[in-house]
């Protein structure tokens, strides 16, 4: 297996985790949201990334100390911005369901998170792959739009047979904001590149493993927002007793598993993107999120979210087919 094939394989593998971790958000009860979220955030953004990075980079903290303060600050700041988007994602899932939220958030996060790094590359417009990348991103957005339409039509059918009153419009607006802010996670990963570069050049770390050091820096900012917000709610609502509620073992299990799956997606994606070279975060990011959207809808189908919604499901299949075409085009762009 050559290096590029390995890189694509890693990104595809990462997409499974990315498309699956959201299932845990359906298993929050009987814990309060803030209690569940602080556990999930701690596992996803501190325990797993730091533990994994230390396992392959024993000198992790020394490397971080030797990195310029501005690099650390700006990387963590982008992680902080993403953190706001992550909180909004959880809120949107509750209001609109996993399919619509994934569609909007993944589409915007993929396109914005791809184009910003692309335009920061010197001579981006002169890159031979530039037109292919743009076409791939446009096609990706079309696919996401189709899947989002399918989700809206599905929910409209369910509302006709239910007295439930979901705030769909509000949820969609929240999802849009979440999608734009979520793109900054990939931007932060790129800004933390000097950390990985130092690990490779001064500590003989492999390029693949060095990417984990970048995530540790970015996710400090992410945890400040996610963990901080959850702690704020725990204090505001005085909901500390939620940690002791009966029959909560399942909720604890899903909080931990969700955190593990969430960072597994980022960790494996980062390794694949690092092997792709300069265009890795540009190509790999939309592939990761596009495939994750497909996988999340497979889980949604198995969970019965598309039951008795035959016409919307056909629309969904069309959208997924477009997504697959976009992913193939983006994969070809860096071949």
C-alpha positions in Angstrom: 0.0 0.0 0.0 1.5 3.3 -1.1 1.4 6.4 1.1 -1.5 8.1 -0.6 -3.6 5.0 -0.5 -2.9 4.7 3.2 -3.8 8.3 3.7 -7.2 7.9 2.0 -7.8 4.6 3.9 -7.2 6.4 7.2 -9.6 9.2 6.2 -12.3 6.7 5.2 -11.8 4.9 8.5 -12.0 8.1 10.4 -15.3 8.9 8.7 -16.9 5.9 10.4 -16.1 7.3 13.8 -17.3 10.8 12.7 -20.6 9.5 11.4 -21.2 7.3 14.4 -20.4 9.3 17.5 -23.6 11.3 17.3 -25.6 8.2 18.2 -24.5 8.7 21.8 -26.5 12.0 22.0 -29.6 9.9 22.0 -28.6 8.3 25.2 -28.2 11.2 27.6 -31.1 10.4 29.9 -31.4 10.1 32.9 -28.4 12.4 33.2 -28.8 16.1 32.7 -27.4 17.4 29.5 -24.7 19.4 31.2 -23.6 16.4 33.3 -23.4 14.2 30.3 -21.6 16.8 28.2 -18.9 17.6 30.7 -18.0 13.9 30.8 -18.0 13.5 27.1 -16.0 16.7 26.6 -13.3 15.6 29.1 -12.9 12.3 27.5 -13.0 13.6 23.9 -10.9 16.7 24.2 -8.4 16.0 27.0 -8.1 12.4 28.2 -8.0 10.5 24.8 -6.1 13.1 22.8 -3.4 13.7 25.5 -3.2 9.9 26.3 -2.9 8.9 22.7 -0.4 11.6 21.9 1.8 10.8 24.9 1.8 7.1 23.9 3.4 7.9 20.5 5.2 11.1 21.5 6.7 10.8 25.0 8.2 14.3 24.8 4.8 15.9 24.0 4.7 18.5 26.7 8.4 19.5 26.0 7.5 20.0 22.3 4.5 22.2 23.2 6.7 24.3 25.6 9.2 24.9 22.8 6.5 26.1 20.4 5.9 29.8 19.9 3.2 31.2 22.2 1.3 32.9 19.3 1.0 29.5 17.5 -0.4 27.9 20.6 -2.7 30.8 21.2 -4.2 31.1 17.7 -4.6 27.3 17.4 -6.4 27.1 20.8 -8.5 30.1 19.8 -9.8 28.4 16.7 -10.5 25.4 18.9 -12.5 27.8 21.1 -14.6 29.0 18.1 -15.2 25.4 17.1 -16.3 24.7 20.7 -19.1 27.2 20.3 -20.2 25.3 17.2 -20.0 22.0 19.0 -22.4 23.2 21.7 -24.8 24.5 19.1 -24.6 21.2 17.3 -25.9 19.4 20.4 -28.7 21.9 20.8 -29.7 21.6 17.1 -29.9 17.7 17.3 -32.5 18.0 20.0 -34.6 20.5 17.9 -34.3 19.1 14.4 -33.1 15.5 14.6 -29.8 14.0 13.6 -30.3 13.9 9.9 -31.0 17.5 9.2 -28.4 18.7 11.7 -25.8 16.5 10.2 -26.7 17.6 6.7 -26.4 21.3 7.4 -23.4 21.2 9.8 -21.4 18.7 7.7 -22.0 20.7 4.5 -21.0 24.1 5.8 -18.1 22.7 7.9 -16.8 20.7 5.0 -16.9 23.6 2.5 -15.8 26.4 4.7 -13.2 24.2 6.4 -11.8 23.2 3.0 -11.8 26.6 1.2 -10.2 28.7 4.0 -7.0 26.5 4.1 -7.0 26.3 0.3 -6.9 30.1 -0.1 -4.1 30.3 2.5 -1.8 28.2 0.3 0.6 30.4 -1.7 -0.5 30.3 -5.4 -3.7 28.5 -4.6 -5.3 29.6 -7.8 -2.4 28.3 -9.8 -2.7 24.8 -8.3 -3.5 22.3 -11.1 -6.0 20.7 -8.8 -7.8 24.0 -7.9 -10.7 23.7 -10.4 -11.2 20.0 -9.4 -11.3 20.9 -5.7 -13.8 23.7 -6.3 -16.0 21.5 -8.4 -15.8 18.8 -5.7 -16.8 21.2 -3.0 -19.7 22.6 -5.0 -20.9 19.1 -5.7 -20.6 18.3 -2.0 -22.8 21.2 -1.1 -25.4 20.1 -3.7 -25.4 16.7 -2.2 -25.7 18.0 1.4 -28.6 20.4 0.3 -30.4 17.4 -1.2 -30.0 15.3 1.9 -31.2 18.3 4.1 -34.3 18.7 1.9 -35.0 15.0 2.3 -34.7 15.4 6.1 -37.1 18.4 6.1 -39.7 16.5 4.0 -39.4 13.5 6.3 -40.0 15.6 9.4 -43.0 17.3 7.7 -44.6 13.9 7.2 -44.0 12.9 10.8 -45.4 16.2 12.1 -48.7 15.5 10.2 -49.1 12.4 12.3 -47.8 13.8 15.6 -48.6 16.4 18.1 -44.9 17.1 18.7 -43.9 20.7 18.0 -40.3 20.8 17.1 -38.7 24.2 16.5 -37.4 23.3 13.1 -36.7 26.8 11.9 -34.8 27.7 15.0 -32.9 24.4 14.9 -31.9 25.0 11.3 -30.5 28.5 12.1 -28.6 27.0 15.0 -27.3 24.3 12.7 -26.1 26.9 10.2 -24.1 28.8 12.9 -22.7 25.5 14.1 -21.6 24.5 10.6 -19.7 27.7 10.0 -18.0 27.6 13.4 -17.3 23.9 13.1 -15.1 24.6 10.1 -12.5 26.3 12.4 -11.5 23.0 13.9 -9.7 22.1 10.6 -8.3 25.7 10.4 -7.0 25.3 14.0 -5.4 22.0 13.1 -3.5 23.7 10.2 -2.4 26.6 12.4 -1.0 24.1 14.9 1.2 22.6 12.2 4.4 24.0 13.7 3.9 21.8 16.7 3.8 18.7 14.6 6.7 20.0 12.5 8.9 20.4 15.6 7.9 16.9 16.7 9.1 15.5 13.4 12.3 17.6 13.0 13.6 17.7 16.5 12.2 14.5 18.1 12.2 12.1 15.2 8.4 11.6 15.4 6.7 10.2 12.3 4.7 12.6 10.3 1.6 10.5 10.9 1.9 10.5 14.7 3.1 14.1 14.9 -0.4 15.3 13.9 -1.7 14.1 17.3 0.4 16.9 19.0 -1.5 19.5 16.9 -4.8 18.2 18.1 -3.8 18.4 21.8 -3.2 22.2 21.4 -6.3 22.9 19.4 -8.6 21.0 21.7 -7.5 22.8 24.8 -9.5 25.7 23.4 -12.3 23.4 22.5 -12.5 22.0 26.0 -12.4 25.5 27.6 -15.7 26.3 25.7 -17.4 22.9 25.9 -16.4 21.9 29.4 -16.7 25.5 30.6 -20.2 25.8 29.3 -21.3 22.5 30.9 -19.8 23.6 34.2 -21.6 26.9 34.0 -24.9 25.1 33.5 -24.2 22.7 36.4 -23.7 25.7 38.6 -26.6 27.7 37.2 -29.1 24.9 37.4 -27.5 23.4 40.6 -27.7 20.0 38.8 -24.7 18.3 40.5 -27.1 15.7 41.8 -27.5 14.4 38.3 -24.2 12.6 38.6 -25.8 10.4 41.3 -29.1 9.7 39.6 -30.2 6.0 39.5 -30.0 3.8 36.4 -27.4 6.1 34.8 -24.7 3.5 33.9 -25.9 3.4 30.3 -25.7 7.2 30.0 -22.2 7.2 31.5 -21.1 4.4 29.1 -22.4 6.4 26.1 -20.8 9.6 27.3 -17.4 7.9 27.4 -17.9 6.0 24.2 -19.0 9.1 22.3 -15.9 10.9 23.5 -13.6 8.1 22.3 -15.3 7.8 18.9 -15.3 11.6 18.5 -11.6 12.0 18.9 -10.8 8.7 17.1 -12.3 10.5 14.0 -10.0 13.5 14.4 -7.0 11.5 15.4 -7.1 9.1 12.4 -8.2 11.9 10.0 -5.2 14.0 11.1 -2.8 11.1 10.4 -4.3 10.7 7.0 -4.2 14.4 6.2 -0.6 14.6 7.3 0.4 11.9 4.8 -1.3 13.7 2.0 1.0 16.7 2.2 0.1 20.4 1.9 -3.3 19.7 0.4 -4.1 17.1 3.0 -6.4 19.2 5.2 -8.0 20.7 2.0 -8.8 17.3 0.4 -9.2 15.1 3.5 -11.5 17.3 5.5 -14.5 17.4 3.0 -14.0 13.7 2.3 -14.1 13.0 6.0 -17.3 14.9 6.6 -19.0 13.8 3.3 -18.5 10.1 4.2 -19.6 10.8 7.8 -22.9 12.2 6.5 -23.5 9.1 4.5 -22.7 6.9 7.5 -24.8 8.9 9.9 -27.8 8.5 7.6 -27.2 4.7 7.5 -27.5 4.7 11.3 -30.5 7.0 11.1 -32.2 4.5 8.7 -31.4 1.6 11.0 -32.9 3.6 13.9 -36.2 4.0 12.0 -35.9 7.7 11.3 -36.9 7.1 7.7 -39.7 4.7 8.4 -42.9 5.5 6.4 -41.1 8.3 4.5 -40.6 6.6 1.2 -40.5 9.7 -1.1 -38.1 11.6 1.2 -35.9 8.5 1.4 -35.6 8.4 -2.4 -34.5 12.1 -2.3 -32.0 11.1 0.4 -30.5 8.4 -1.8 -30.1 10.9 -4.6 -28.3 13.2 -2.2 -26.0 10.4 -1.0 -25.2 9.5 -4.6 -24.1 13.1 -5.3 -22.0 13.0 -2.1 -20.2 9.9 -3.3 -19.5 11.5 -6.6 -18.1 14.6 -4.8 -15.9 12.5 -2.6 -14.5 10.6 -5.6 -13.7 13.9 -7.3 -12.0 15.3 -4.3 -10.0 12.1 -3.8 -8.9 12.4 -7.5 -7.8 16.1 -7.0 -4.8 15.1 -4.8 -3.9 11.9 -6.6 
